Each structure stands twice: as C-alpha cells, then as structure tokens.
Amino acid sequence: MALFRDCVIHTAEEIQRIRVAMSMTAQVRDQLVSLIRPGMTTLQIDQLAGELIRSAGGTSGFLNYHGFPGNICISLNDEVVHGIGVAHRVVQESDIVSLDIGVKYNGAVGDTAVTVGFGELPKDTARLLKATQEALMAGIAAARKGCYIRDISRAVEKRALADRLGIVREMVGHGVGIQLHEPPDVPNYVTPVRGPRLVPGMVLAIEPMLNLGTNRISQDDDGWTIRTRDGSLSAHFEHSILITDNEPEILTWQKTM
C-alpha cells in the first residue's frame, strides 16, 4: 500500500486479500437481505448480521469503530446512515431498511450497502430506490483510469438531480481496502476540487445517499443515527470497486445488486 497524491494505491498482494474480504461482505449482505422480515427488531437484524459475519469467517468492520456499538448500520425510512440496532424498534411492512455492512478478514476490509423494502412499494419510494441504485451505477461507470474523483461525483449528482432528489453532502464515499476509511473522499456532488486522478490499484467505496426531500440532515441524541431534517425517506446503496486498466471491477457484486 502506497500513499500517492492523497490516495492509496494497493499492491497486488493486498488486492488479493481485499477481493476475498469484499466477496465475503457481499455474501453477508445478500444472505441478510434474504432473511430479514417485517416483525423483526433492528437488534435482531444486527445480531443476525453478526452471526452471518462470524459464520463466513470474518469480523465486523464497524463494531467498536470509533465506538460504534453495532455489527452493522441499520437505518429505517428517514434515517440516512449509522442507525443502531435496538430491541424496541420493530420493522414494519411499510418500512424501507438500509443495511450498511463492513467485514474484516485477513488484514483487509469490505464495505457495501443496500436499501430494501417489502411488498409493493409506493411509487415515490420505488422511485427513490431505483434512482439511488442507478446513481451508484452511474458513478461506477465514470470511475475509469485517467478520470478524476470529480467525474464520479458529477455522474452521481446528474442522476440524482434528474429525479429531483436531495443529495446528502456531509456523508461521502471514500477509499477502502486495508482500512475501512482511506483517502480520498468521494463526494456524491460536484465540488470545486477535482480530486486525485484515478489509477489502477485504487479501491473506492462509492455510496450515494439520496433523499426524497431536503438534503439537510440531523443527528439523533444517540450520537450516531443520521436522519433527514424534514422526515423524508432516504436510500443508501454502496459498492466497493477496484480501478483497473480497463473498466472498474465491482468487488462487492453479488445477486442483490
């Protein structure tokens, strides 16, 4: 691993380990999505996630990270990110649930997120989830050798604005691989700074967080949960990718996404 112009370039040996951790993370994500149901508490979902991570042979990348108390982040409805599993919060049929998952294995870490709903979703909810996932894929398509971080940001922003969605500005994507958060930041909106040029060996977590209403957010008294200030729904999709000489390699690609 080498720090180069405010980004991390991973060695071939590191990339092998990162691929395994990323695949493990995607496997846990897909298993968890297939198992969660309305009527479960968010604490039960968190405990299930912990069991799946351990069964896969890994450890949680989030538990105790800067003091975070959960195995994964579980955010419902107007919660954007960093929601904590609790025994009194029961998932309802009408809820949407964002699952942000990190798994550590053999000195590497994977990172991915998905938002799911149950049954037939209201039109605006379905639009939010579809647009957020498409914004993620647009950002990935722009992540090619020789481009810049701002090219990813522009692609995500363009897709979000096409559906007039609020783009969370305080929470951004990031480098990932050996540490959960590595440079550079990957904003979901265009900034004056173009950021590092993309070169093979960079691993990036691209993660649009989009809202049906305002882009403004607030933090709960628990010190972690971030939610939309106007109470509008929020969706979160995330893949971790490897910059290559050709198209970006989606390291967390599995059936769910």
N, C-alpha and C positions, 0 to 999 in steps of 0.2 A: 504494500500500500504506500503510495507516494502522494504528498500534498503538492498540487501543481496549479498555480493561478487560482487559488480559492476553490479548488475542487479536489476530490480524491480519485486517483487512478489505481485501480486494483490489479494485483498481479494475477497471472494465470492460475496459480495455486489457490489464491483467495477466491477467485471466481468459481472454481470448482466447489469449494465449501459453501459459498454464497448460494449457488444453484440448488444445493441439497436443502439448505435452510429455507429457501424460498418455496421450493416444491412442498416441503413439509408444512409450511404456513398455509399454502393454498389448499392442501389436503384437509387441514383442520377447518379452514373456512367453509369448504364445501360440505364436510361432514356436519358441521354445526348448523348450517343453513337447512340441511335436510332433516334435522332433528328438532329444531325449535318449533313450538306451537303456542297459540293463544292459551292462556291459563297458566303458563309458566311464569315464575317470578324472574326478574332480571338477575337475582342472586343465583337461582338455579341454572340459568343460562351461563353465568360466569363460571360456576362450579363444573358444569358440563364441559365448557371450553378448557378448563384446567385439566380435566381427565383426558380429553382428546389430545391435548398437547403432550402430556406425560406418556400416553399410550404410543404416540408417534416417536417418542424418544427424545423430545426436546424439553425446554423450559420456557416459561412465559417471558417474552421480551419486555413486557410492560410492568409486571408485578414488582413493586418497590422502586420502579424507575422514578427518580426524584420524589419518592414517597407514594406513588400511585398505589392504591390498595387492592386493585382487581387484577385478574388474569388477563382480561381483555377490556376494551372500552365498549359499553353497550348504551347507545343513545336513542331515545324514542322521540318521534314526532318533531317537536320544536327544538329538541336537543341536537346540537350540531356535532359535538365530539366530546370525548373524555367522560362520558357517563359511567357511573359506578353501579355495579350490580348490588341490589338491596332486596331484602326479604319482603318488604311491603309493596313493591312495585310489580304489579301483575300485567303481563302483556295482553292486550285486548285484540279482538278480531279486527278492529278499525285502525290499529297502530301500524306505523312503519318503524322498523328497527334497524339501526345502523350498527354493524359489528366491525370493529377495528381490531385487528389481530396481529401480534408480533410473536415470533418463535425464535428462540436462540438454540443453536446446535453447532457443536464443534467449532466454536470461535467465530461463528457467523450468525447473522440475524435476517429473518424475513419480515416483511411488512405488507399488509394488504387490508382492504376494507370493502364492504358491500352493504347496501341498504335493501332490505326485503320488506314485502307486505304480504298480506294474507287474503285469499279470495279475490274477488273482483274489486279492483281499486277505483276510487273516484277519479274522474277524468283529470283533474288538476294534479292529483297525487301521482298518477301514472305518467303524466307529462313531466313532472319533476324528476322522477326516477330515470325515465328514458333520456331526458336531456343531460342529466348529470353523468350517466354512463357514456353517452355519446361525446360529451365534453372531455372525459377521460381518454377515450379512444382518439379523439382529435389531437389532444396533447401528445399522446404516444406517437402518432403518425408524424408529428413535427419534430420528434426527437431523433434527428439524424446527424451523423458525423458532419462536422463543419458548420452546423447551425449553432444557435445560441439559446441559453435558457429562456430569453425573452420570446423566442419563436414558439416554445412550448406554451408560455403564458398567453401569447396572442391567440393561439389556436383554441385554448380552453375558454378564454374570455369571449371570443367570437361566437362559439356555440352557446354559451350561457346567455349572452345578450340577445341571441336570436329568439329565445323564449322568455325574454324579459325577467330573468331570474337574478336574485341578489347574490353577489359573489362575496363570500367571506374573505376579508382581507388580512385579518390578524393571524389566521392559520394557513400555512402553506406546505407544499411538498418539500422534499429535501433529499440529499444524498443518503445512502443507506448501504449496508453490506457487512462491515465488521462491527461498526457501532450502529445503534438504532438511528441516531441522527448524525449525519456527516454533512460537511459543506458540499454543494451550495444549497441555498434556499431555492425553491421552485414555486414562485407565486402563481396564482390562478388568474391574474390580471396583469395587464401590461404596466411595467414600471419604467422610469427614465433610464434605469441601468440595464444594459443588455445581458449582463451576467457572463459566466465563463462560456467559452466555445466548447461544444460537445466533441469529445474524443473517445475512441474505443477504450474500454476499461472503466468508464464511469458507470455507476449504478445509481439510479434515481427512483425515488418514490413519488409518483405523480398522483395527486389526490384532490380533485375538485370537491369543494363543499359548497353547495348551492342551495338557496332558499327561495320559497315561493313568494316571499315578501322582501323585507328590507335586508340589506347586507349587514346591518348592525347587530352586534351580539352583546351578551352579558354573561357574567359568571355567577353560579349559584354559591350559596354560603358554604357548601362542602369544599370549596376551593378548587374544584376540578370541572364540574359539569358546565359546558358552554352551551348556551341556547340563543335562539333568535330573540331579539328585543321586542318584536311585535307579536310573538307567538306563532309565526308562520312555520310551516313544515320545512325541514331541512333534509337533504340527502348527501351521502358521502360514498364515493367509490374511489378505490385506490389499487393501482398495480405498481409493482417494482419492476424496473426494466434495466437491461444492460445495453449501453451504447456499443455498437459494433461497426465494422467497416461497411455494413450494408443496412438493412432495416433493423430497428431496435428489437431486441429479444425480450419478450414479456416473460419474466421469471416466475410470476405468480399466476400464470394462465392455467385454469382448470375448467371444469364444466360449468360452474356457476356463472362465470363471467366470460 
